[in-house]
């Protein structure tokens, strides 16, 4: 086997490379299926619609307008990134945090209550979002640790409890003429996260704040904690085998609760850096949990359950979601981008299948190569024996 083929095979064996290739395949197949759906609905505008979804902010011919809406996409993607990190962190420890959506809601309610009703500055509001969401996550963790209640069930129940509690709480800071809360810009400007000049990079988009780089920094911190620290190793060991972790002296109950609290805090942080920009107001009459938390599940798995991978997958999910607003409304509804996202979400299972399939092919090649090598060695040995007999 030559050196080039050996390098290629080692590259295909690399887990990160496999994840990237599989994720790209999911994206391509998802976009292709979405395009087919567009063709079925109305073939006349399918090409323009799929291009509008893919282009998103590039839909605008003006560079200034494109940069402004690019900044808006980044703000939403940063919140989605935190929700995906919330799901990822719990999953690495053997827990499925489907409650990221509810924890995100609790974080939104806490930061807006502290900002609009109590008049607190942005850093206090952001801290409140993290702490209250961490408590919400910790409740599911405690139920799992002490009563063995499946975290999926408890999280789903808490999603709705959190939503209606936040609706009631924020009704005291609701505008009189609309179902939305008061705006931070007119009520308490100190609660708005500072942008430190980042708005100038995006055509004076005041919603682009330090929350965007903070979200990326948090992704790096999560990666370091999980992969490079004793604490992260203990958490993952607890997730793999709770009884073995207990036998080794680890406090498995504490680790489960702590994991869900950290996961909740991450989701709450996402809500804080989103709503404290003033980009949206909370509607106190909403009857469904925001999709941000559920989309975080898709971003986590599309990113190969890697904190750095989720940075890119979160942006992509938000990119096509925002791109759906630019399709021709007379032909298609804006939710067509959500449909394409759903296809990609379902295809995320293909990432694991692709890795298994690829490794099987590589294993078969190695076995064949080893068999061929043994056959060649036998032939060479037999040839030498015949030469020795003649001599």
Residue pairs with C-beta under 8 A, 6 or more apart in sequence:
1 369
9 362
9 365
11 17
12 18
12 358
12 362
13 359
13 362
15 355
16 304
16 306
18 354
18 355
18 358
19 304
19 306
19 309
19 351
19 355
20 304
20 309
21 354
22 304
22 350
22 351
22 354
22 355
23 302
23 303
23 304
23 309
23 313
23 351
25 350
25 354
26 302
26 344
26 347
26 348
26 350
26 351
27 302
27 316
27 344
29 343
29 347
29 350
30 340
30 341
30 343
30 344
30 347
31 50
31 54
31 340
33 340
33 343
34 50
34 53
34 336
34 339
34 340
34 343
35 46
35 50
37 336
37 339
37 340
38 45
38 46
38 49
38 50
38 332
38 336
39 46
41 331
41 332
42 331
42 332
44 331
45 327
45 328
45 331
45 332
48 328
49 327
49 328
49 331
49 332
49 336
52 59
52 323
52 326
52 327
52 328
53 320
53 323
53 324
53 326
53 327
53 336
53 337
53 340
54 320
54 323
55 323
55 326
56 69
56 70
56 73
56 319
56 320
56 322
56 323
56 326
57 66
57 67
57 68
57 69
57 70
57 72
57 73
57 322
58 66
59 66
59 323
59 326
60 66
60 69
64 203
65 203
67 201
67 202
67 203
67 205
68 202
68 203
68 204
68 205
69 322
70 202
71 199
71 201
71 202
71 203
71 205
71 207
71 208
72 205
72 207
72 208
72 279
72 322
73 315
73 318
73 319
73 322
74 202
74 208
74 212
74 315
75 207
75 208
75 209
75 211
75 212
75 274
75 277
75 279
76 274
76 279
76 318
76 321
76 322
77 314
77 315
77 317
77 318
77 319
78 211
78 212
78 214
78 215
78 216
78 270
78 273
78 274
78 314
79 104
79 215
79 270
79 271
79 273
79 274
79 292
80 270
80 292
80 295
80 296
80 299
80 314
80 317
80 318
81 215
81 216
81 218
81 219
81 270
81 299
81 310
81 311
81 314
81 315
82 215
82 218
82 266
82 267
82 269
82 270
82 271
82 273
82 296
83 100
83 101
83 104
83 266
83 267
83 270
83 292
83 293
83 295
83 296
83 299
84 295
84 296
84 297
84 298
84 299
84 300
84 303
84 310
84 313
84 314
85 218
85 219
85 222
85 266
85 296
85 300
85 307
85 310
86 97
86 100
86 103
86 104
86 137
86 263
86 264
86 266
86 267
86 270
86 293
86 296
87 96
87 97
87 98
87 100
87 263
87 296
87 297
87 300
88 222
88 300
88 303
88 305
88 306
88 307
88 310
89 97
89 222
89 226
89 259
89 262
89 263
89 266
90 96
90 97
90 151
90 259
90 260
90 263
91 97
91 300
91 305
92 226
92 235
92 236
92 239
92 305
93 235
93 236
93 238
93 239
93 255
93 256
93 259
94 236
94 238
94 239
94 240
95 141
95 144
95 151
95 239
95 256
95 259
95 260
95 263
96 151
96 152
97 103
97 137
97 140
97 151
97 155
97 260
97 263
97 264
98 151
98 152
98 155
98 156
98 159
98 294
98 297
99 136
99 137
99 140
99 151
99 154
99 155
99 156
99 158
99 159
99 264
99 293
100 263
100 264
100 267
100 293
100 294
100 296
100 297
101 159
101 267
101 289
101 290
101 291
101 292
101 293
101 294
101 296
102 136
102 155
102 158
102 159
102 160
102 161
102 162
102 163
102 289
102 293
103 133
103 136
103 137
103 162
103 263
103 264
103 267
103 268
103 293
104 133
104 267
104 268
104 270
104 271
104 290
104 292
104 293
105 159
105 162
105 163
105 166
105 271
105 289
105 290
105 293
106 132
106 133
106 135
106 136
106 162
106 165
106 166
106 264
106 268
106 271
107 129
107 130
107 132
107 133
107 267
107 268
107 269
107 270
107 271
107 272
108 129
108 166
108 271
108 272
108 274
108 275
108 282
108 290
109 132
109 162
109 165
109 166
109 169
109 170
109 282
110 125
110 128
110 129
110 131
110 132
110 133
110 268
111 125
111 126
111 128
111 129
111 191
111 271
111 272
111 275
111 276
112 125
112 170
112 173
112 181
112 184
112 275
112 282
113 128
113 169
113 170
113 173
114 120
114 124
114 125
114 128
114 191
115 122
115 125
115 184
115 187
115 188
115 191
115 276
116 170
116 173
116 181
116 182
116 184
116 187
116 188
116 191
117 172
117 173
119 188
119 190
119 191
120 128
120 188
120 190
120 191
121 190
121 191
122 190
122 191
122 192
122 193
122 194
122 276
125 191
125 272
125 276
126 193
126 269
126 272
126 273
126 276
129 268
129 269
129 271
129 272
129 276
130 265
130 268
130 269
130 272
131 265
131 268
132 268
133 264
133 265
133 267
133 268
133 269
133 271
134 261
134 262
134 264
134 265
134 268
135 261
135 264
136 158
136 162
136 264
136 268
137 260
137 261
137 262
137 263
137 264
137 265
137 267
138 257
138 260
138 261
138 264
139 154
139 158
140 149
140 151
140 154
140 155
140 158
140 260
141 151
141 256
141 257
141 258
141 259
141 260
141 261
142 257
143 149
143 151
143 154
144 150
144 151
144 154
144 256
144 260
145 252
145 253
145 254
145 256
145 257
146 253
151 260
159 289
159 293
160 289
163 286
163 288
163 289
166 282
167 284
167 285
167 286
168 284
170 181
170 282
170 284
171 284
173 181
173 182
173 187
174 180
174 181
174 182
174 284
175 181
175 182
175 281
179 283
179 284
179 285
180 281
180 282
180 283
180 284
181 281
181 282
181 283
181 284
182 281
183 278
183 281
184 191
184 192
184 276
184 278
185 192
185 278
191 276
192 209
192 276
192 277
192 278
193 209
193 210
193 211
193 273
193 276
193 277
194 209
194 210
195 206
195 208
195 209
195 210
196 209
196 210
198 208
198 209
198 210
198 212
198 213
199 205
199 206
199 207
199 208
199 209
201 208
202 208
206 277
206 278
207 277
207 278
207 279
208 277
209 273
209 276
209 277
211 272
211 273
211 274
211 276
211 277
212 273
214 273
215 269
215 270
215 273
216 311
218 266
218 269
219 307
219 308
219 310
219 311
220 307
220 308
222 266
222 307
223 306
223 307
223 308
225 231
225 232
226 232
226 235
226 236
226 307
234 245
234 250
234 255
235 255
235 258
235 259
237 244
237 245
237 248
237 250
238 245
238 250
238 252
238 255
238 256
238 259
239 259
242 252
242 256
243 252
245 252
245 255
246 252
267 293
267 296
270 292
270 296
274 280
274 292
275 282
291 338
295 317
295 318
295 321
295 341
296 314
297 345
298 313
298 317
298 341
298 344
298 345
298 348
299 310
299 313
299 314
299 317
300 310
300 313
301 345
301 348
301 349
301 351
302 309
302 313
302 316
302 317
302 344
302 345
302 348
302 351
303 309
303 310
303 311
303 312
303 313
303 314
304 351
317 341
317 344
320 337
320 340
320 341
321 337
321 338
321 341
322 337
323 337
324 334
324 335
324 336
324 337
324 338
324 340
325 334
325 337
327 334
327 336
327 337
